[in-house]
Amino acid sequence: MTEKKITASDRLQQQLEELLLSRQYLPGDRLPSEREVMKQFRVGRGTVRAAYRSLQQKGLLEIRHGGGAFVQEIDSAVVGETLSTLIRHRRISTQHLLEFREAIEIRCAAYAAERATKKQILNLKSLVDQMEGMLGFSGDWQLQFYKLELNLHTELAKMSGNPMFEWVASSFEQHAEAVSDIIVHPQESPEEVIRDWRNFIQAVENREVTKASRIIALHIFKFETTFEDIT
């Protein structure tokens, strides 16, 4: 197999990326001008522009017309969107994602019981209250109920305090919305879904790590069973 040739812009992009990841430039900082980079690294203008474009595509830079290049904070939603794109192109199957999700969310539940802040718990309660408020309404409320439930799982990942969990949860939420039309009627009744989350919140408030993990494990198992039945 022929090895890919490393170009001058590739090398420059790697050098600049290392500077960003080592926090020598922080989010919001303006990078040196094209002329300064050309002089420092002894490369041409085309090489600098190609390297900057690559960093922009990775979400590390924002290039402002006439204003230069600025360091961007890595957004979990952007990372999640990238993972979701891989899923849609079938490089990662839905079953792979479900298995991975089960493994990380059970651990997330344990970390949440240990680390969740009062504000995060209140936010979770607010989402569940919104879901409960939909019960008994006429019309097509199931889709919105389902999306709120997906959001609860993303919030659970945030409560773990680990951004990697949040990225994966975000990607699952984006991918699951694409098939929401076939899983808005889960085997669990809406009342059961709400009861699961109320019990989980109570376990988190009491810092009951094992109980919180067990509740989420059972909740995910019910969802996976539903997904298997419809695919």
N, C-alpha and C positions, 0 to 999 in steps of 0.2 A: 504494500500500500504506500502510495506517494505521500510524504509528509507535507503538510501545508506550509508554504513559505511564509516566514515572519517578515512582514513589511515594516518600513520605518514608522508608519502611523500606528501599527500594532505595538511596537516597542514603546513609542511615546505614550500611547493610551495606557499601557501597563504601568509605566512610571508615574503618570499623573494619577491613575487610580490608586496606586499605593500611597501617594501623598494624601488623597482624600480619606482612604480607609484608616490611615494612621492618625487622622484627625489633625493633620498639620493645617488643613483648611476646614473650617466649620461651616455648617449650614448657614447660608446667607452671605458668606464671604465671596468676594469677587476674585476670580482667578487672574493671574497676570495676563496682560494683553497678548495678542498673537505675536506681535513684534518681540516682546520680552521672552516669550517661550521659544521663539525661533532662535534668539541669541543665546539663551541659556542651554538649550539642548542641541544647537547647531543643526537645525532642520529647516525645511522650506515651509512656506505658508500653507501649501496644500496638505502637508503632513499634519500640521497643527489643526487645521480645520477638520480633517478626517478623524483625528483622535478625539477632538471635542464632540463631533457628531456621535461617535461610538459611546462616549460617556453620557451623552444626552439620551441615547436610546436605552441605556441601562438605568436611566432615572437618577443618575448621580449629578447631572448638571442641568441648569436651565440657561439656554442661550437666548439673550435678549437682543433683538435687532438694534444695532447701533449702541448697545449698552454693555456688551461683553458677556462673559460666562460666569454664572453664579452657582455655588454649591447648593444642592438640594438635599433636604432631609429625606431619607428613604421612607417611603410611605407603605405601610402594611397592605393597603388596598392595591397598590401597584404590584407588589409581590404576589398577592393573592390572585390578581388578574393574570399574571404570567403563568402561575400554576394552573389556573382554570383553562387558559389557552392550550396548554399541554394536554389537559384532560380531554378537551373537545376534539383535539386532533388524534385522540385514541392512543397516545403514547403512554397514558396512565388510564387504566380501566376504572369504571365506577366501583367495581368490587375491590380493587386495590385501595381506592380512596376510603371506602367504607371500613375496611380492615384497619387501615392506618388511623382513621378517625376514632375508631373504637379504642385503640390502644392509647392514643394521646388524650382523649377526652376523659377517660377514667382517671388518668394521672392529673389532668387539669382540675378535675373535681376535688381531688385530694389537696392540690396546691391552693385552690380557691378557699377551701375550708381553713387553711392555715394563713393565707395572705390577704384575702379580700378586705377591702376598705369599706367603711360604712357607706360611702358614696356609691361604690359599685353595687353593694347589696340593695340600696334604695333604687338604683337604676334598674336592677333585675326585677324588683317588685313592681316597678312602674310598667315594665313591659308585660308582665303577667297580668297586671290589672287591666291593661288595654285589651289583652286577649279575652279576659273574663267578661269585659264589657261588651264584646261582640256576641256572646251567647244569647240566643233567643231572638236575634235580629233577623228580619226577612231579607232576602236578596243574596247576592253572591259575596258573602263575607269570608268564605273558607280560604280563598287565596291569600287574603291579607293576614288571616290568622296563621296560616302556614309560614308566611314570610317573617312574621314576628317571632315565630318559634325558631326559625333559622337564625334570626338575630340573637336570640337568647344563647344559642350555642357559641356564636362569635363572642358575645359578652363573657361567657364562661371562660373562653380561652384567654381573654384579656385579664380576667381575675387571677389567672395563674401567675401573672407577673413575668411570663416568658414570651417575648415577642415572636419566637419561632412557632409556638402554638397558635398565636393569633394569626400569623400568615397562612397557615394551613387551614384554620377554621374559616378565614375569609375566602380562600379559594373554594372550599366546599360550599359555602353559602352562595357564591356566584354560580357555581356549576349546578347546584341543586335547583336554583331558580329557573334554570333552563328546562327542567323537567317537572316543574311545579304543577303543570296541568294534569299530570297523571298521579301525583301523590298528595293532593290536597285533601284526600279522604283516607287518612291512615286507619289502621286497625284499632288504634286507641281512640276512644271518643275524645272530643275536645275537653270534656270535664276531667278525663283521666290525665290528659297532657298537663292541664293546669294543676291538678293535684300533685303530679310528679314534681313540677317546678316549685310549688309551695313547700313541699316536703324537703326538697333540696335546699331551698333558701333557709329554711329553719335549721337544717343540719349545718349549713355554713355559719349562720349566726351563732350556733352553739359550739362551733369549732369541732364538729364531729367528723373527722377525716374519713374514717372507714364507712360510716353511714352515707356521707355525701357521695363517695365513690360508688357505693352499691346502688344508690338511687339512679345515678347517671348510667351505670352499666346496664341496668334493666331497661331504662328508657331507650337507650341506643339499640338494644337487642330487639325491642318491639318495632323500632323504625326499620331496622335491617330486614326483619321478617316481612314487613309490609313491602319493602322495595323488591325483595326476592319474588314476592307473589305477583308483582306487576311488570316485571322485566322478563 
